[in-house]
């Protein structure tokens, strides 16, 4: 994924990225399968096991995956559908330059393993030669521009973004980056596990450089050089918790001011070579860029060339021959995630096509899997959830009138996007052939990089989507004040027109409520109805909110993941607030949908209320490898599924009543957290 693509959207998604996993069984007619449960467990003491224990026992993690969860059922179904679309596109003679030709060519080139194998590292040889010819800071800046264009995340990130304090304006943005390990903490922590991973990382870097032709002794020394440079960058980097504060990462500057901040980096060369307008720039982390400038002066040019060679091969490895693919997997898949074997090539090629041509592929996907009636029903659910949140905002006892008025105005300004965009992305400038998979990926990264930069100085495209239609996820974007639900998630087991309403509201209803609540989580609440970073809360209301948010933070700090490792309440605060708000609002929307009528009769001995909460917990059924757990806890703002399944319900009196729980039991918290 390109540097620009990663920073173009500031959004809160429902889940972290996850692997694709096989389907397990058919969906039951009303949406809850008793076989997925473990009724030997008490719902009041161990609700996760009660709701998901049967599923967890019958679904161990296959060797090719780091985790296996309910989301995977739908992910695999979508991948199978995409595979059929791509195989058909690759086999037919589509019109020259058409989207069907592009997706067919891309997939065919990716699947041509013999050609990929024969090319070895040849696709990156010209870039390696350019790196070798770097002679001064100007040529260093020019090469970093080329690498960024090709999707290589060297030194820092650069792209476009809406100005946070004037959401109608698109400006440039630049942020800390340049690390090969998942987070700064991997370079700075001194516990034995982290030190072991650092050692394995150095070994991995050395092996990759050996594959480029360096002798083992030289490669080993070069790997130490890479670690030393990246450790410098890590020390200057903000933590993930610090970066959650949108005020802390907003520093609008002119290019001249940026140049003064970083005198040793040739911004004039970089901006010329990426063809970016010399306008305002949001510098996310000024202290990082100050340190980067010092590093450019203090670290030898030869060492920077080694660093760039490493980042080039690391980014390109999945598109090169098998020895690069395997070494990349051995570290990123096995060491960091605990995965035992690599995914089949077709799954990797489907994912890669979606990554580079996702809206061309998504157009075909929607035609085959998302009928108009599904879109209409999803739209109805969104409207019901918005109405429930509006009622809640109107009566919140802790919120004052001025803040309440602004909050309701923000909710009224929400833009829901359901299924797929109104206008499909134009890929006409992206040439895709069958000659080289690596070349197609590089061209796709360059297409997206420049597509993002071309937004600078132009009106904001509020119709643009940040996720492709087949994506099994959803998001809220505070700068556009929009909630987005791709067609990929609007299908069983999350959403099913034939399922019981209680089940739909517990699953997709909570998803919708989750994204809506992101507009009012600890980050989202700092943006107004127009997407501007502005404090619209009274001091008393902000204090009340922060006290309630602190309760959620404390709750998650208390969840033990492994020996010596707990969830980080500050890191997962936004997602956890959204889970709590989403489930609460979904419950109220479901009650509102009954229109005063009694709840439906029990099914399989489960009341409607019980089905609602079971459906919610079922969303988060997931087996995880220990390595994957550690990676997620350190790097990801989403808590582990087993905690998401129990955290929000344990704060709700409606859950206590549904299962007849008593005070003192684990699912009846004595210090309940309540915001909405």
N, C-alpha and C positions, 0 to 999 in steps of 0.2 A: 504493500500500500504506500502510495506516495506521501512525501512530507507534507505537501499542500493538503492532501485529502484528510490527513489526520487532524489538522488544526482548523479546517474550514467550518466545522460545526461544533458549537458548544451545546451539548445535549446530555440528557440523562436517559439511559436505556434501561429496559426491564432486566436484562441479564447480561452477564459477561459473555464473551465469545466462547463457544463450546464446540466440542467435536461432534461429528455426525455418527449416529448410532442406529443399529437395526431396529425395525419394528418388533414389538413383542405382543402378539395377540390382536384380536379385533376389538373395536370399541363396543361396550355394552349399550343396549338401546336407550337407556336413560342417562348414561354418562358415568356411572359408578360401578366398578366391578368388585364384589365382595372378596374375590380371590386376591385382590391387591392389598387387602387389609390383614391385620394380625389381631384378631379379637381376643387373644389371650392377654394382650396388653391393655392397660387401663387408659381410656382416652383422657382422663383427668390427670394422670401421672406421666404418661409417655405417649402423647398424642401422635408424634411422628411415627413411632412403631405401630400404633393402633391403625393409623390411616394408611401407611405405606409399607408396613413390614413384610407383607406377602409379596409385594412387587420387588422389594429390595432383595429378598431371599432368592427369588426366581430369576433375577437379572444381574448376575455377577458381571464385572467389567471384562469385556473381551480384550485380548492382548493389544489390539490396535488403538485403544482408547485410554485416556487418562481419567475420564469419568463417564458415567452412564446414567442418564436421567430421563424423566418424562419428556422434556423438550426434545430429546433425541428421537422419540417415536415420530414426531412430525418432521424433524430435520431429515431423517432418512427417507420418509415418504416424499418429501419435496425433492430430495436429491435424485430419487428414482425417476420422478416426473421430469426433472431437468435433464437427466441422462437420455431419456427417450427423445426429448426435444432436440438435444444436441446431436445425437446419432442420426436423426432424420435430417437435420440441417447439414451435417457433414456429408451425407450420402447424396443429397440432391444437388441439382445445378440451379442455384439461386441466382437472381439477377446481379450483375457486377455492381459492387459497392453497396448492396442492400444489407440490412441488419442480419438477415438470415445467412447471407454469405459470410459475413464477419464472424458470427458465432460458430458457424460450421467450420470455417477455416481455423479459427482459434482452437477449437476443441480437437480438430484433426491433427494440427501441428503438435499440440500437447500430447496426444495419444501416440504419436509416431516415435515410439521409444527408440527404435533403431537409429533414426536420424539424430535424436538428442544424444544418444550414446556416442555416435560417431563424431559429433562436434566437440565433445569434451568441454574444455574451458575456452574454446575458440571464440564464442560469442562475446566474452569480456576482454579478449586480448587487446583490441584497439584502446580500450579505456585504461588497461594496465600500462600500456605504452605512454599514454598521455600523463598518467600519474608519474611515471618514471622521468618524464621531461620537465616536471615542475622545477623551476629554478629560483623563484622568489615569491614574495607574498602575493603579488599580482596574479601570477600564474596559479598559485595555490587557490586564491579566491575564484578564479575562472574555473578551476577543476571542481571545486565544491559546488559551483553553480551547475555544472554538467551532471554531477552525481545526484544532486537534488532533483534535477529534471528527470532522471532515470529511476527515481524512487529510492535512492540510497540515503539513509538518514545519518549523514556525517556531520558532526560538530554541532549543528543546531537545526531547528525546523523553521521553514518559511512558507507562507501562503497568504491567503486572503481571509478576511472575516468581517462580519458586520461590526461597526464601531459600537462598543458596549454602551456608550453614552449618547449615541446618535444612531439608532438602529436602522435609519434609512440610508446610511452611508456605508459603503464597503471600502475598507482600507487594508493595507498590508499588515501582517502579523508575524512576529518572529519569537521563538520560544526555545528554552533549553532543550538539549538533546545530545546526540552523539555517543550514547552508551550502547554497549553490546549485550550487557546483562539486563534483566527486566526492570531493575530499579536501582536508584542510588544506594539503597541500604545494602545491596549485595556487595558493594565495594567497601562499605564502612563498618558493618557489624563484625564483631570478633567472636561470636559463638562458633562452636566447632562445625555445625552444619553449614553455616555460611562460608567459613574458611575452606571447607572441603569443596564446596561448589566453585569458589574462586579458583582453587587449584585445578579443578576439572575444566573450568573455562579457559585457563591459560593453555592447558593441554589441547583443548579443542581448537583454539586459535592457531596454535603451532601446527596441528595436523592439517588444517585448511591451507595454511601457507605452504606446507610441504606439497599438497596436491597441486599448487600453482607452480611447483618446480624448485622451491627452495630446499637446500639440504637441511637435514634434521637439526643440526646444531644451530645454524643460522635462524631457522624457523622458531626454535625454542627461545632464542634471545629476542627475536622480533615480537613474540607473544608477550614477553615480559614488558616490552616497550609499549605495546597496546594497552596492557593493564595499567601501566603507570600513567599514561595520558588519560585514559578513561576515569581513573581514580581522581585525577585533578578535576575533571569535569563534574564528577559525582559530588565532590566536596563543595563545589560552588552551586549545586543544584538545590532547588527547593524540594521539600518533602511532598509526598502526595497529599497529606493532610493540609499543608500550607497552600498548595495549589487549588484546593477546593474553595478558597475564598476568592470570588471574582474580582473584588476590589484590589487584592494583593497582586493580581497578574494583569492589571490594566495600567499601562504607562505610555500614553500617546506621545510620540516624539516626531519631529521632522527628521529627514534623512541626515541633515547636518548635525542634529543633536545626537543621533545614533552613531555617526562617525566620530564625534567627540567622545562619546562613551566608550567606543572600541577603536582607538586610533590605529591598532595594528591589523585590522581587517579591512580589505579594500572594497567597501560597499559600492563604490562607483563601478568597479569592474563586475561585481556580483550582480547588481541590479541591471546593468547593461546586458549581461549575458543571459539572464533569465527573462529579459524583456519585460521587467516590471516597472510600472510608473514610479517616478521619484516623488511620491506623495507621503502622507502621514503613515507612520508605522506604530502599531502597538507592540512595545517591547515587554514581553511577559515577565521576564526575570532580569532586570538590569544588573543585579550583582553577578549573575551567571555570565553575562556578556562582558562585564569588566574583567572577570577572572579569565574568560576565554581570550580576551585581548592580551592579557599578561602572558598566558600560556603560549600564544603565538610568537611572543618575543623570546620566551625562555626555553622553549623546546626546540631542538634542532630540526631543520627542515627535512632532513632525511628521516627522522622519526615520524613526522607528520605524513610523509609519503607511505611509510609502513602502515600507519593508522588508516589511511585512505584505502590502501590495497586490501586490508582486512575487511573494512566495511563494504567495499565493492563485492568481494567474493561472498561475504555473509548474506548480502541481499540477493545476490544472483543464484546462490547455491540450489534452491528448489527447482530452478529452470535448467540446470546443467546436468551432466552425466551422473550416473548412479553413485559413483564414489563421493561426489559432492553432496548429493541428496542424502546418502546414508550417514555421512559424517555430520551433516546438519541435523538430521533426526537423532543421532546418537546423543547429542547434547541437548538440543531444544525439546525433543520429544521424550527421550529416556531420562536424562539427568534431571531436567527441570520439571517434567510432568509425570515421570514414572511409566510412560507408555512402553509396551514391550515390543511392538512391531509397527511398521509404517502402514498408513492407509493404502488401499489399492489405488493404482494410478488413476482409474476413471473417476474416483471420488475427488482426488486432488485436482484433476482437470476440470471437473464440474465446478468446484469451488473457485478455481482460478478464472474460469470464464465469467462466473458471476461477479468476481472482483473487478474485472476489467470492462465487461460489457453487460453489466447486470440489468440495465434497463431495456436493452435489446432482447436479452434472454427473458426478462420479466414480462415483456409484452406477450410472448408466446405462453408463458406460464399462466398468466391471468386468464387468457382465452380458454385454457384447458381445465382450470381448477377453481375459478372464482366467478360463479354466475352472478348476474345482477341482483337476484333475491338475497344472496349472502351479503352483498354490499348494503342493501336496504335494511336488512335486519341488524347488521353491525351499527349502521348509522342510528337506528332506533335506540339501541343499547347505549351508545355514546350520549345521545340526548337525555336519556333517563338518568344516567350518572351525573351529567352536568346539572340537571334539575335537582338531584339529591344534594349535591355539593352547594348549590345556590341556597337551598333551604337551610343547610347547616351553617353557612356563613352568616345568614340573616339572624341566626339565634345564638351564635357562640357567646357564652356568658363572659368570657375573659377578653373579648375584642371590643374596643371602643368604636363609636359611630363613624369617625373620620376614616379610620383604617378599614372598617367594615365596608364602607361605601367604595373605597378604592379597590378592595379585594373583589367585591361583586362586579365592579367594572372590569377588572382584569379577567375574571371568569367569563364575562359576557363577550370579551374580545378573543377568547380562545378560537383558534382555527383547527377544527378536526380534519384529518386527512385519512381516508379509509381505502385500503386495498391497493391503490395504484395512483400514479400522478395523472392529472388532467392532460398534460402535454408530455410526450415521451422525449427522452434525451436525444440530441442530434449527434451521431457518431461519424458524420460524413468526413471529418478531418482526420479520422483514425484509420490508417491503412492496416489491414490484417491479411497476411498471406499464409501459405502452408509451408514456407521454406524453413522457418526457424521459430520454435516456441519461445526461446529466450528473446528474440528480436520483437516478437509480438507483445510480450510482457513489457519490455523496455519502451516500446512505442506507446503502449497503453498508459504507462506511468507518465510519459511526457505529455500525452494528450490531456490527461487529468490535471497535471501540474499547471499547464498553461490555461486550461479551462478555468481553473480557480483564479489564477492571476489576472485573467481577462475581466474578471468581475470588478476589479479595483476601479473606483471612480464612477461606476455605473449604478443605476437603480437596483435595489435589492430584488431578487427574484423570489417572491414569497410563495411561488408555486413549486419550487424545487424541493425534491426529496433527498434526505440523507441516508436512506436505506433502500435497497432494491426490493421489488415486490415479493420475491420468494423468501425473504428473510423471516426467520422465526424469532421475532423480537418486536419491540415497539419503543418509541422515544418521545420525550418532551424537549423542545428547543426553546429556551427562554428568550432568545433574541428575536424569534419570530412569534413567540407565544402560541406555539402550535403543538398539538398532540397527534402523533402519527402511528397508524396501525397497518403495517403491510399485510397483503393478502396471505402471506406465508403463515402468520400466526392466527388468522381468522378461520381456522379449521379445527376439526377434532384432534386432540381431546380438549382444546381450549374453548372452542366455539362450535356448536352443532345445533342446527335448526330442529333436529329431531330429539334433542336431549331435553331433560327436565329443566325448567326455568331456574330452579334453585342451583342446579349444577352449572348452568351457563353464567349466572351471576357470581357464583363462587370462583369460577375460573376466569373467563374473559372479562367479567364485570370487575373483578379485582385488578386485572391487568389495566383496564381502562381507567379505573379509579387511581391506580398507582401512577400512571403518567399524568393524570390531571393534578394529583397531589404534588408532583414534582414542581408545579408552578408555584407552590407555597412551601416547599421544603427549605432547609437552611440556606441553600444557594438560590433557588428559584424565587423565593420571596423578596430578594433584593432587586428583581427586575419588575418594571411596571407593566401596565396593560399594552404598551407599545413596544416592549422589548428593550427598554432603556434601563441601564444600571442606575437606579435612583432610590433613595431611602423614602418610601412612602408610608412608613409605619410611625406611629407615635412612640415616644420613648417608653411609655408604660406598656403598650402593646408588645413592643419588641422585647421588653424584659419578660413579660408573661410568656411569650413564645419561646424564648431561650431557656426558661426554666423547664418548660414542657419538653423541649428538645433534649435537654440534659438528662432527663429521665430515660429517654430512648438510648442515648449514648451509654449511660451506665448499664442498662439492660444488656447491651451487646458486649460491653467490656467483660461482663460476667460469663460469657459463653466460652468454654474451654474446647479448643480444637484438637490439640495434641498436648503431650507433656511439655509444659513451658511455653505454649503458644495459645493465645486467646485472640478472639476477634478484636479488631481495633475499632472501638465505638465511634471515634471521631472520623475515621476513614469511611465507614459504612453508614454514617448518619443520614445522608440524603436518601439513600435507597431504603433504609429502615423506616424513616418517617413516611416515605411514599408507600411502603407496604402497609403500615398501620392505617394511614389515611385511606388508601385504596380499598382495603378490606372493609373498613368502617363505612365508607360511602357506598360500596357495593351492597352491603347488608341493607342499608337504608333504601337504596334504589329498589332492591328486591321487595322489601316490605311495601314500598310505594306502588310497585307493579301489581300487587294483589288487590289494590283499590278497596281495601277494607274487608275483603272476603277472607274466610278462614284459609289457613295454609293448606296446601295439597296433602292428601293422605300419605302415610308412610309407604315406602317401597323397600322390599327386602328387610322390613323391620326398622328402616332408617327414616326418621322424620325429615321434613323439608329443611329444617334448620341444620340438622346433622349432615344432610347431603351437601348443603352450602359449604360448611366448614371442611368436610372431607374433600370436596372438589378443589378447594383452595390448597389444602395440604398436598393433594395429589400432584399439583403443578410442580411442587418442589421435591418430589421423590428423586433421589440421586445417590448413586454410589460413587465415591471419590477415592483416588489413590492418595496416599499420604503426601507424595511430592506435589501433586496437583493442589491439594488443600493448602500446603505451605505457600505455594506460589500465589494462589488467590488471596490468601489472608494478607500477604505482604504488599501485593500490587493492585488489588481490585476493590473498588468501592461497593461491590455487591457481596453480601454475606453468603456463607455456605447455605445450601438449600435446606439442610436439616434444621437450621436456626430460623430461617424465613418461615418454615412451615408452622412453627410454634410461637414465634415472638408476637405477632399481631393478635392471633386468637387469644393468647394468654392475658391480653390487656382488655378483652371485651367481655362485659357481663353477659352478652347474648350467647357467647360460647359456654360460659359457666352454666347458664340455664339450659342450653340445648343438650348437654351431656350430664346434667345433674351433679356437677362438681361441688365440692365443699371447700370452705376456706382452709388454707394450709396445704392444699394439694398443689403440685408444681404448676398446673395450668390455671391456677387462680392466684395471680400475683397480688401480694399485699400492698405493693407500691405501684399500682397500675399507672401506665403511661397513657395519657389522653390529650390529643391536640384537637382533633376534629370531632 
